[in-house]
Every structure is written in C-alpha cells, then in structure tokens.
C-alpha cells in the first residue's frame, strides 16, 4: 500500500511555493482541471530529486463547501494513485467548475495526460 501513498513530502504546503510556481512555471488547462508546473530544483548536494510535489486548489467559484470538499477528496485520490507516474516537477492543480461532475477515473486520466505533456516540455 505504501506505493500508493500521498505523503507530506509529496505535497506543496506553503503559499510561497504556489505563488512561485504560478509566476515562474508553465501552465495549461484542459477539461476539468488547469495546472501550473515547473521542474524541481536539484538538491543542494547536486543530486536529482526523486518525484513530484503536488498542490491542489479548489476555488469558491466552483461551488459551496460540500462541492469543493468532494472535488478535493476525488482529486487527492487520483493524485495518490498516479503520483508514481508523474515527472519530477512542482505541480499546482486548479479545479475548474466542470470538475464537480468528474469521477476519480476521469481525473486519473487527466493526470496521465498531464504527465505526458509535462515530460514533453523542455
């Protein structure tokens, strides 16, 4: 089961990280989600970093608290299952209004497509 975890080390936790990725990263939007990402910086020792860090955002424009929490739960589950397949990037995922009707499988498909897209960007 550990292979499908979403540990704290794989999450973006600080607002400054979200802002930096939005300002200096690359963005795209497709279907129920939009994303901003940038490649992870190497560790101070020069060793390449292992995996992706993901942050999730669901605005109040999407719906009320119940709707937003439902979207966040589905999105966390999709990220948890697809985290191993993501390239080493810092990724901020923003839910759009159509995310309220998206299933976990649809969100997983979006993440797989996003991973391919992020790998192809230099």
URNORJO-V416891 format. One record per residue. N is the residue number from 1. PHI is phi in degrees with one decimal (999 if undefined). D_CENTER is the distance of its C-alpha to the mean C-alpha in Angstrom with 2 decimals. Layout:
n	phi	d_center
N	PHI	D_CENTER
N	PHI	D_CENTER
This chain:
n	phi	d_center
1	999	20.53
2	-61.0	19.10
3	-66.1	17.41
4	-110.3	15.09
5	-84.1	14.37
6	-123.8	11.36
7	-69.7	13.49
8	-59.6	13.55
9	-68.2	13.52
10	-101.6	9.97
11	-112.7	8.79
12	-88.0	9.15
13	-115.5	12.30
14	-103.8	14.36
15	-58.4	14.62
16	-59.4	15.96
17	-65.7	12.81
18	-59.6	10.98
19	-64.3	14.22
20	-62.9	14.70
21	-67.5	11.53
22	-64.6	12.46
23	-78.2	16.04
24	-108.0	16.09
25	-95.1	13.14
26	-102.4	13.09
27	-129.0	11.76
28	-156.3	12.05
29	-137.1	12.23
30	-160.3	13.32
31	62.6	14.29
32	-79.4	12.68
33	-132.4	9.41
34	-122.9	9.16
35	-143.0	6.96
36	-126.4	8.35
37	-149.1	8.41
38	-152.2	11.38
39	-60.0	12.92
40	-69.7	13.42
41	-73.6	16.95
42	-63.5	19.45
43	-64.2	20.86
44	-56.6	24.11
45	-83.0	26.12
46	90.4	24.85
47	-79.5	23.15
48	-64.9	19.96
49	-79.1	16.86
50	-81.0	15.82
51	-142.3	12.14
52	-83.4	8.56
53	-117.7	7.49
54	-125.5	4.25
55	-122.5	5.33
56	-117.9	5.92
57	-135.5	8.92
58	-131.3	11.63
59	-75.7	14.76
60	-68.8	18.27
61	-67.3	18.95
62	-75.1	17.19
63	164.0	19.78
64	-73.9	21.42
65	-60.5	20.26
66	-63.3	20.72
67	-63.6	18.65
68	-62.2	15.74
69	-66.6	15.90
70	-63.1	16.20
71	-62.5	13.05
72	-61.6	11.14
73	-63.1	13.00
74	-63.9	12.29
75	-67.7	8.53
76	-61.3	8.81
77	-64.5	11.31
78	-62.6	9.54
79	-64.5	6.83
80	-56.6	10.09
81	-78.1	11.97
82	-107.1	9.99
83	-57.8	8.89
84	-64.6	12.28
85	-89.9	11.94
86	-84.4	9.18
87	-70.7	11.14
88	-73.9	11.62
89	-133.6	9.43
90	-95.0	7.95
91	-127.6	4.68
92	-112.2	4.76
93	-106.8	4.21
94	-114.2	7.91
95	-77.2	9.93
96	-101.6	13.23
97	-57.5	16.53
98	-71.7	16.60
99	-68.9	13.70
100	-66.2	16.50
101	-104.0	18.23
102	-79.2	15.50
103	-86.9	15.92
104	-60.0	13.71
105	-63.8	15.11
106	-65.8	14.27
107	-66.6	10.57
108	-62.3	10.86
109	-62.3	12.83
110	-63.4	10.43
111	-64.0	7.84
112	-62.7	11.09
113	-64.3	12.17
114	-65.0	9.24
115	-62.0	9.88
116	-62.5	13.48
117	-63.3	13.12
118	-68.6	11.48
119	-67.9	14.27
120	-82.3	16.89
121	-85.0	16.33
122	-68.6	18.72
